[in-house]
């Protein structure tokens, strides 16, 4: 509210004011007031779409950045409400904005990942898998280690959901290799635990125990850091 008041007092233009208003709505959504945030974001989006292009003065933002900020806030609120169809539609509009401004393939692929949870929740896992495979190709071209790990984690979950333990194991192993390339203990703990679960489901109890043990040791290491812990456990990831 204070930022919006200051922007008005400074005589800033309607696009900048809309951006400030959207920031308030994002806070509203973070407070768990998803319904209000969604309703007000959609109302703000309607107002934004009716604005004229900004003049040379009085604006600190670009129209596309404001439009996408509002759409992102509305998407987050829709997810919070578990309004999956609405979330898909909002992400589609975000994709259209990306295309109009010529966003790079990597940025667009990051956006496409937002479709996965709604698709799975709507009972459309095959479509979610297709999105993940497409995004994986883009992230491979850009050598994006972190997002490759995230994509493979989700693909492993989908394989497990469709009762394909062997595929889940292979995807989880690949994900863990990427996670070790840019290690964060929290990710590695989850990665080892999930791989252990998938291995148990595939009938490989011995390796399952090894990965569950790795997860336990990493959890302890997170409270008493040891610079060699990750290196020592790296041999368990396969």
Backbone as numpy.savetxt, mean C-alpha at the origin, in Angstrom:
# Nx Ny Nz CAx CAy CAz Cx Cy Cz
-7.66 23.28 10.70 -8.49 24.47 10.70 -7.63 25.72 10.70
-6.57 25.73 11.53 -5.69 26.88 11.60 -4.98 27.11 10.28
-4.52 26.02 9.63 -3.83 26.15 8.35 -4.76 26.75 7.31
-6.01 26.27 7.28 -6.99 26.77 6.32 -7.26 28.25 6.56
-7.39 28.64 7.82 -7.64 30.04 8.16 -6.47 30.92 7.74
-5.26 30.42 7.97 -4.08 31.19 7.58 -3.99 31.35 6.07
-4.34 30.28 5.34 -4.31 30.35 3.88 -5.34 31.35 3.35
-6.50 31.35 3.97 -7.52 32.33 3.57 -7.04 33.75 3.86
-6.45 33.95 5.05 -5.97 35.27 5.43 -4.86 35.75 4.50
-4.09 34.81 3.97 -2.99 35.17 3.06 -3.48 35.41 1.64
-4.77 35.21 1.41 -5.32 35.44 0.08 -4.96 34.38 -0.93
-4.69 33.17 -0.47 -4.33 32.10 -1.39 -5.56 31.62 -2.16
-5.31 30.99 -3.29 -6.38 30.63 -4.21 -7.18 29.42 -3.80
-8.25 29.12 -4.54 -9.17 28.03 -4.17 -8.54 26.64 -4.24
-7.55 26.43 -5.12 -6.91 25.12 -5.18 -6.08 24.87 -3.92
-5.36 25.89 -3.48 -4.58 25.75 -2.25 -5.49 25.56 -1.05
-6.59 26.29 -1.00 -7.55 26.15 0.10 -8.16 24.74 0.11
-8.43 24.21 -1.09 -8.98 22.85 -1.18 -7.97 21.83 -0.66
-6.70 22.05 -0.96 -5.67 21.15 -0.45 -5.58 21.18 1.06
-5.71 22.38 1.64 -5.68 22.49 3.10 -6.91 21.82 3.72
-8.05 21.97 3.08 -9.27 21.34 3.58 -9.15 19.83 3.53
-8.52 19.33 2.47 -8.33 17.88 2.34 -7.43 17.35 3.45
-6.42 18.12 3.83 -5.53 17.70 4.92 -6.34 17.51 6.21
-7.31 18.36 6.44 -8.18 18.22 7.61 -9.01 16.94 7.52
-9.48 16.64 6.32 -10.30 15.43 6.14 -9.45 14.17 6.35
-8.19 14.22 5.96 -7.30 13.07 6.19 -7.13 12.82 7.68
-7.03 13.90 8.47 -6.94 13.76 9.92 -8.23 13.16 10.47
-9.36 13.61 9.93 -10.66 13.08 10.35 -10.72 11.57 10.11
-10.20 11.15 8.96 -10.20 9.72 8.64 -9.28 8.95 9.59
-8.12 9.52 9.90 -7.18 8.87 10.82 -7.77 8.73 12.22
-8.71 9.60 12.56 -9.39 9.54 13.85 -10.46 8.45 13.88
-10.65 7.77 12.74 -11.65 6.72 12.67 -13.02 7.18 12.24
-13.15 8.44 11.87 -14.45 8.98 11.44 -14.56 8.85 9.92
-14.53 7.59 9.47 -14.43 7.30 8.04 -15.64 7.78 7.26
-16.82 7.64 7.82 -18.04 8.04 7.12 -18.04 9.53 6.82
-17.70 10.33 7.83 -17.64 11.78 7.63 -16.55 12.13 6.61
-15.42 11.48 6.75 -14.30 11.78 5.85 -14.67 11.46 4.41
-15.35 10.33 4.19 -15.72 9.96 2.83 -16.74 10.92 2.26
-17.77 11.21 3.04 -18.82 12.11 2.56 -18.26 13.49 2.22
-17.45 14.02 3.10 -16.91 15.35 2.88 -15.85 15.37 1.77
-15.10 14.27 1.64 -14.11 14.19 0.55 -14.80 14.18 -0.80
-15.90 13.44 -0.92 -16.63 13.40 -2.19 -17.24 14.76 -2.51
-17.73 15.45 -1.47 -18.26 16.80 -1.68 -17.15 17.75 -2.13
-15.98 17.62 -1.51 -14.84 18.45 -1.89 -14.39 18.13 -3.30
-14.41 16.85 -3.66 -14.02 16.46 -5.01 -14.94 17.12 -6.04
-16.24 17.15 -5.75 -17.19 17.78 -6.66 -16.87 19.26 -6.83
-16.50 19.92 -5.74 -16.16 21.35 -5.82 -14.87 21.54 -6.60
-13.90 20.68 -6.35 -12.62 20.79 -7.05 -12.79 20.65 -8.55
-13.64 19.70 -8.96 -13.84 19.46 -10.39 -14.48 20.67 -11.08
-15.12 21.54 -10.32 -15.78 22.71 -10.92 -14.89 23.95 -10.93
-13.70 23.84 -10.33 -12.80 25.00 -10.26 -12.17 25.29 -11.61
-11.94 26.56 -11.84 -11.19 26.96 -13.03 -9.72 26.65 -12.83
-8.97 26.56 -13.91 -7.54 26.38 -13.79 -6.94 27.55 -13.04
-5.93 27.31 -12.20 -5.39 28.39 -11.37 -4.68 29.46 -12.18
-4.71 30.68 -11.63 -3.96 31.77 -12.24 -2.50 31.64 -11.83
-1.70 32.55 -12.30 -0.26 32.47 -12.01 0.06 32.79 -10.56
-0.83 33.50 -9.89 -0.56 33.89 -8.52 -1.63 33.33 -7.58
-1.28 33.25 -6.31 -2.25 32.86 -5.30 -2.39 31.37 -5.08
-1.63 30.56 -5.83 -1.71 29.11 -5.66 -0.32 28.55 -5.35
-0.31 27.61 -4.41 0.94 26.96 -4.03 0.97 25.50 -4.46
-0.07 25.06 -5.14 -0.21 23.66 -5.52 -0.68 23.56 -6.97
-0.54 22.37 -7.52 -1.05 22.11 -8.87 -2.42 21.46 -8.78
-3.28 21.67 -9.78 -4.62 21.06 -9.74 -4.59 19.55 -9.60
-3.67 18.88 -10.33 -3.66 17.41 -10.25 -3.27 16.92 -8.86
-2.36 17.65 -8.19 -1.95 17.20 -6.86 -3.10 17.32 -5.86
-3.91 18.37 -5.99 -5.06 18.53 -5.11 -6.11 17.46 -5.40
-6.40 17.27 -6.68 -7.40 16.27 -7.06 -7.01 14.89 -6.54
-5.75 14.52 -6.73 -5.30 13.19 -6.28 -5.24 13.10 -4.76
-4.94 14.19 -4.10 -4.94 14.19 -2.64 -6.35 13.92 -2.11
-7.34 14.56 -2.73 -8.73 14.36 -2.31 -9.16 12.92 -2.59
-8.81 12.41 -3.77 -9.17 11.04 -4.12 -8.50 10.03 -3.19
-7.25 10.27 -2.85 -6.56 9.37 -1.92 -7.23 9.35 -0.54
-7.65 10.52 -0.09 -8.33 10.60 1.20 -9.66 9.87 1.15
-10.40 10.05 0.06 -11.68 9.36 -0.09 -11.47 7.85 -0.17
-10.41 7.42 -0.87 -10.11 5.99 -0.98 -9.83 5.41 0.41
-8.99 6.08 1.18 -8.66 5.59 2.52 -9.91 5.48 3.39
-10.80 6.45 3.28 -12.03 6.42 4.06 -12.92 5.27 3.62
-13.00 5.03 2.32 -13.81 3.92 1.81 -13.27 2.59 2.31
-11.94 2.44 2.32 -11.34 1.21 2.85 -11.66 1.06 4.34
-11.58 2.18 5.07 -11.91 2.14 6.49 -13.34 1.69 6.74
-14.23 2.03 5.81 -15.64 1.63 5.92 -15.90 0.26 5.31
-14.87 -0.33 4.70 -15.00 -1.60 3.98 -16.00 -1.47 2.82
-16.02 -0.29 2.23 -16.83 -0.04 1.04 -15.96 -0.34 -0.18
-15.86 -1.63 -0.50 -14.86 -2.07 -1.47 -15.14 -1.61 -2.89
-16.38 -1.61 -3.31 -16.70 -1.14 -4.66 -16.36 0.34 -4.80
-16.68 1.11 -3.77 -16.35 2.53 -3.80 -14.83 2.74 -3.86
-14.10 1.92 -3.10 -12.64 2.03 -3.10 -12.07 1.76 -4.49
-12.60 0.73 -5.16 -12.15 0.42 -6.53 -12.43 1.58 -7.47
-13.60 2.17 -7.37 -13.96 3.27 -8.26 -13.07 4.47 -8.02
-12.82 4.77 -6.77 -11.95 5.91 -6.44 -10.53 5.68 -6.95
-10.05 4.45 -6.82 -8.70 4.15 -7.32 -8.66 4.21 -8.84
-9.77 3.86 -9.48 -9.85 3.98 -10.94 -9.74 5.44 -11.35
-10.42 6.32 -10.63 -10.33 7.75 -10.93 -8.92 8.27 -10.70
-8.26 7.76 -9.67 -6.86 8.13 -9.45 -5.99 7.69 -10.63
-6.25 6.49 -11.13 -5.51 6.00 -12.28 -5.72 6.86 -13.51
-6.93 7.34 -13.69 -7.22 8.22 -14.82 -6.45 9.53 -14.69
-6.35 10.03 -13.45 -5.58 11.25 -13.23 -4.10 11.01 -13.54
-3.60 9.85 -13.15 -2.21 9.49 -13.46 -1.98 9.51 -14.98
-2.90 8.92 -15.71 -2.76 8.86 -17.17 -2.79 10.25 -17.78
-3.67 11.09 -17.29 -3.81 12.44 -17.85 -2.56 13.28 -17.67
-1.86 13.08 -16.55 -0.65 13.88 -16.32 0.62 13.14 -16.73
0.47 11.94 -17.30 1.62 11.22 -17.79 2.51 10.64 -16.71
1.92 10.10 -15.65 2.70 9.51 -14.57 3.54 8.34 -15.09
4.69 8.14 -14.48 5.58 7.05 -14.89 4.96 5.70 -14.53
5.41 4.66 -15.23 4.86 3.31 -15.04 5.04 2.84 -13.59
6.15 3.17 -12.97 6.41 2.73 -11.60 5.40 3.36 -10.64
5.14 4.63 -10.78 4.17 5.31 -9.92 2.78 4.72 -10.12
2.45 4.45 -11.38 1.12 3.90 -11.67 0.99 2.49 -11.09
2.06 1.72 -11.14 2.01 0.37 -10.58 1.81 0.41 -9.06
2.46 1.34 -8.40 2.24 1.50 -6.96 0.77 1.76 -6.67
0.16 2.59 -7.51 -1.26 2.88 -7.33 -2.12 1.65 -7.55
-1.79 0.86 -8.58 -2.58 -0.33 -8.89 -2.64 -1.31 -7.73
-1.61 -1.31 -6.89 -1.61 -2.21 -5.73 -2.81 -1.95 -4.82
-3.33 -0.72 -4.85 -4.48 -0.39 -4.00 -5.73 -1.16 -4.39
-5.73 -1.75 -5.58 -6.90 -2.53 -6.01 -6.96 -3.90 -5.35
-5.83 -4.37 -4.86 -5.74 -5.79 -4.45 -6.65 -6.14 -3.29
-6.59 -5.37 -2.21 -7.42 -5.69 -1.05 -8.91 -5.64 -1.39
-9.40 -4.58 -2.05 -10.81 -4.58 -2.42 -11.20 -5.77 -3.30
-10.35 -6.13 -4.26 -10.67 -7.26 -5.13 -10.77 -8.55 -4.35
-9.84 -8.78 -3.43 -9.88 -10.00 -2.61 -11.13 -9.99 -1.74
-11.43 -8.87 -1.12 -12.59 -8.78 -0.24 -13.90 -8.97 -1.01
-13.89 -8.64 -2.29 -15.09 -8.81 -3.12 -15.16 -10.21 -3.74
-14.22 -11.09 -3.35 -14.24 -12.45 -3.87 -13.72 -12.55 -5.30
-12.75 -11.70 -5.64 -12.18 -11.69 -6.99 -10.65 -11.87 -6.92
-10.19 -12.97 -6.29 -8.75 -13.14 -6.08 -7.96 -13.29 -7.37
-8.56 -13.86 -8.41 -7.84 -14.02 -9.68 -7.49 -12.67 -10.28
-8.40 -11.71 -10.16 -8.12 -10.36 -10.65 -7.03 -9.71 -9.81
-7.07 -9.94 -8.51 -6.02 -9.40 -7.64 -4.66 -9.98 -8.01
-4.61 -11.29 -8.29 -3.37 -11.94 -8.69 -2.85 -11.34 -10.00
-3.74 -11.07 -10.94 -3.32 -10.49 -12.22 -2.72 -9.10 -12.02
-3.31 -8.32 -11.13 -2.77 -6.99 -10.81 -1.37 -7.13 -10.21
-1.21 -8.06 -9.29 0.08 -8.26 -8.63 1.16 -8.69 -9.61
0.82 -9.60 -10.52 1.80 -10.06 -11.51 2.22 -8.91 -12.42
1.26 -8.11 -12.83 1.56 -6.95 -13.69 2.48 -5.97 -12.95
2.15 -5.67 -11.69 2.96 -4.75 -10.91 4.35 -5.32 -10.66
4.43 -6.62 -10.44 5.72 -7.26 -10.20 6.66 -7.05 -11.39
6.14 -7.15 -12.59 6.97 -6.95 -13.78 7.55 -5.53 -13.80
6.71 -4.56 -13.44 7.18 -3.17 -13.42 8.25 -2.98 -12.35
8.02 -3.52 -11.16 8.97 -3.35 -10.07 10.28 -4.07 -10.37
10.21 -5.18 -11.08 11.44 -5.87 -11.49 12.25 -5.01 -12.44
11.59 -4.35 -13.37 12.30 -3.48 -14.32 12.97 -2.31 -13.60
12.35 -1.86 -12.51 12.89 -0.71 -11.76 13.72 -1.13 -10.56
13.91 -2.43 -10.39 14.72 -2.95 -9.29 14.24 -2.41 -7.94
12.93 -2.39 -7.76 12.34 -1.91 -6.52 12.23 -3.09 -5.54
13.26 -3.27 -4.75 13.37 -4.43 -3.86 12.23 -4.48 -2.85
11.94 -3.35 -2.25 10.93 -3.32 -1.18 9.55 -3.71 -1.71
9.15 -3.14 -2.83 7.82 -3.45 -3.35 7.75 -4.85 -3.95
8.86 -5.33 -4.49 8.87 -6.72 -4.96 8.62 -7.67 -3.80
9.25 -7.41 -2.66 9.00 -8.23 -1.49 7.54 -8.18 -1.07
6.96 -6.98 -1.07 5.56 -6.83 -0.66 4.62 -7.55 -1.61
4.88 -7.45 -2.91 4.03 -8.12 -3.90 4.08 -9.63 -3.72
5.28 -10.16 -3.53 5.43 -11.61 -3.39 4.80 -12.12 -2.09
4.85 -11.33 -1.04 4.17 -11.70 0.21 2.68 -11.86 -0.04
2.10 -10.90 -0.76 0.66 -10.96 -1.02 0.32 -12.11 -1.96
1.16 -12.35 -2.95 0.91 -13.47 -3.85 0.99 -14.81 -3.09
1.90 -14.90 -2.12 1.98 -16.12 -1.30 0.70 -16.31 -0.50
0.16 -15.23 0.04 -1.09 -15.31 0.80 -2.23 -15.79 -0.09
-2.28 -15.28 -1.32 -3.33 -15.71 -2.24 -3.18 -17.19 -2.60
-1.94 -17.64 -2.79 -1.70 -19.05 -3.08 -2.14 -19.92 -1.92
-1.86 -19.47 -0.72 -2.29 -20.22 0.47 -3.81 -20.26 0.56
-4.46 -19.15 0.23 -5.93 -19.09 0.28 -6.57 -20.06 -0.71
-5.88 -20.30 -1.84 -6.45 -21.22 -2.82 -5.92 -22.65 -2.64
-5.36 -22.90 -1.45 -4.89 -24.24 -1.08 -3.83 -24.78 -2.03
-2.85 -23.91 -2.33 -1.71 -24.30 -3.16 -0.45 -24.09 -2.33
-0.17 -25.02 -1.39 0.94 -24.80 -0.45 2.30 -24.72 -1.12
2.51 -25.48 -2.19 3.82 -25.45 -2.85 4.09 -24.08 -3.45
3.07 -23.50 -4.11 3.24 -22.16 -4.68 3.44 -21.13 -3.56
2.69 -21.28 -2.46 2.84 -20.36 -1.34 4.26 -20.40 -0.79
4.84 -21.60 -0.68 6.20 -21.74 -0.17 7.19 -21.04 -1.09
7.10 -21.30 -2.39 8.06 -20.71 -3.33 7.96 -19.20 -3.36
6.74 -18.67 -3.34 6.55 -17.22 -3.35 7.05 -16.60 -2.05
6.79 -17.26 -0.93 7.25 -16.74 0.36 8.77 -16.76 0.46
9.41 -17.80 -0.10 10.88 -17.84 -0.13 11.43 -16.68 -0.95
10.83 -16.43 -2.11 11.29 -15.33 -2.95 11.10 -13.99 -2.24
9.96 -13.84 -1.55 9.70 -12.61 -0.81 10.75 -12.40 0.27
11.10 -13.47 0.97 12.07 -13.36 2.06 13.45 -12.97 1.54
13.80 -13.47 0.36 15.10 -13.08 -0.22 15.14 -11.57 -0.46
14.05 -11.01 -0.97 14.01 -9.56 -1.18 14.00 -8.82 0.16
13.32 -9.38 1.15 13.27 -8.72 2.45 14.65 -8.68 3.11
15.47 -9.70 2.89 16.82 -9.69 3.43 17.72 -8.71 2.69
17.35 -8.38 1.46 18.15 -7.41 0.70 18.01 -6.01 1.28
16.84 -5.72 1.85 16.60 -4.44 2.54 15.97 -4.76 3.90
16.76 -5.28 4.83 16.17 -5.90 6.03 15.57 -4.92 7.02
14.35 -5.25 7.44 13.71 -4.65 8.60 13.23 -5.82 9.46
13.58 -5.79 10.72 13.32 -6.96 11.56 11.85 -7.34 11.57
10.96 -6.34 11.64 9.53 -6.66 11.69 9.09 -7.43 10.45
9.60 -7.03 9.27 9.24 -7.73 8.03 9.81 -9.15 8.03
11.03 -9.29 8.52 11.66 -10.61 8.51 10.97 -11.57 9.48
10.55 -11.05 10.61 9.82 -11.90 11.57 8.55 -12.45 10.92
7.78 -11.55 10.31 6.54 -11.98 9.65 6.84 -12.92 8.50
7.90 -12.59 7.73 8.26 -13.43 6.59 8.62 -14.84 6.99
9.44 -14.98 8.04 9.82 -16.31 8.51 8.61 -17.07 9.07
7.77 -16.38 9.82 6.62 -17.06 10.40 5.67 -17.57 9.32
5.40 -16.73 8.34 4.49 -17.15 7.28 5.09 -18.29 6.47
6.37 -18.18 6.16 7.00 -19.27 5.42 6.96 -20.56 6.24
7.17 -20.45 7.54 7.05 -21.63 8.40 5.67 -22.24 8.33
4.64 -21.40 8.34 3.27 -21.90 8.24 3.03 -22.59 6.90
3.52 -21.98 5.83 3.31 -22.57 4.50 4.06 -23.89 4.36
5.27 -23.95 4.91 6.04 -25.19 4.87 5.34 -26.31 5.64
4.77 -25.95 6.78 4.02 -26.95 7.56 2.83 -27.45 6.75
2.16 -26.52 6.06 1.02 -26.91 5.23 1.42 -27.80 4.07
2.68 -27.63 3.61 3.18 -28.45 2.51 3.79 -29.76 3.00
3.75 -29.99 4.32 4.25 -31.24 4.88 5.73 -31.25 5.18
6.36 -30.07 5.21 7.81 -29.99 5.48 8.00 -29.45 6.89
7.78 -30.29 7.87 7.82 -29.87 9.26 9.17 -29.41 9.73
10.24 -30.06 9.27 11.59 -29.72 9.74 11.95 -28.28 9.36
11.76 -27.92 8.09 12.07 -26.56 7.67 11.11 -25.55 8.28
9.87 -25.99 8.51 8.90 -25.10 9.15 9.39 -24.68 10.53
9.89 -25.64 11.30 10.40 -25.35 12.64 11.58 -24.39 12.57
12.47 -24.59 11.58 13.64 -23.71 11.44 13.22 -22.26 11.22
12.21 -22.05 10.40 11.79 -20.68 10.11 11.01 -20.07 11.29
10.27 -20.91 12.01 9.61 -20.39 13.21 10.65 -20.00 14.26
11.71 -20.79 14.35 12.80 -20.47 15.27 13.48 -19.16 14.86
13.70 -19.00 13.56 14.30 -17.75 13.07 13.45 -16.55 13.45
12.13 -16.69 13.31 11.23 -15.60 13.68 11.35 -15.27 15.17
11.45 -16.30 15.99 11.58 -16.10 17.44 12.88 -15.39 17.79
13.98 -15.82 17.17 15.28 -15.20 17.44 15.31 -13.75 16.99
14.68 -13.47 15.84 14.64 -12.10 15.35 13.80 -11.21 16.26
12.74 -11.77 16.79 11.90 -11.02 17.72 12.70 -10.62 18.95
13.48 -11.56 19.48 14.33 -11.26 20.64 15.40 -10.25 20.27
15.92 -10.36 19.05 16.97 -9.43 18.61 16.45 -8.01 18.50
15.15 -7.86 18.25 14.59 -6.52 18.09 14.58 -5.75 19.41
14.61 -6.45 20.53 14.65 -5.80 21.83 16.07 -5.68 22.38
16.99 -6.47 21.79 18.40 -6.39 22.17 19.22 -6.54 20.90
19.34 -5.41 20.13 19.94 -5.48 18.80 21.34 -6.09 18.80
21.55 -6.93 17.80 22.85 -7.55 17.58 23.16 -7.39 16.11
24.21 -6.67 15.78 24.50 -6.38 14.39 24.70 -7.60 13.53
25.01 -8.76 14.14 25.27 -9.95 13.34 24.06 -10.88 13.23
22.96 -10.54 13.89 21.83 -11.47 13.96 21.27 -11.78 12.59
21.02 -10.76 11.79 20.42 -10.98 10.48 21.35 -11.80 9.60
22.63 -11.50 9.67 23.60 -12.27 8.88 23.60 -13.73 9.30
23.56 -13.96 10.59 23.60 -15.33 11.10 22.36 -16.14 10.69
21.24 -15.45 10.52 19.99 -16.14 10.19 19.76 -16.23 8.67
20.60 -15.57 7.90 20.37 -15.51 6.46 20.33 -16.89 5.82
21.09 -17.84 6.36 21.12 -19.18 5.78 19.80 -19.93 5.94
18.94 -19.46 6.86 17.66 -20.13 7.08 16.60 -19.73 6.07
16.85 -18.68 5.29 15.78 -18.12 4.47 15.41 -19.03 3.33
16.23 -19.97 2.92 15.88 -20.89 1.84 15.36 -22.20 2.38
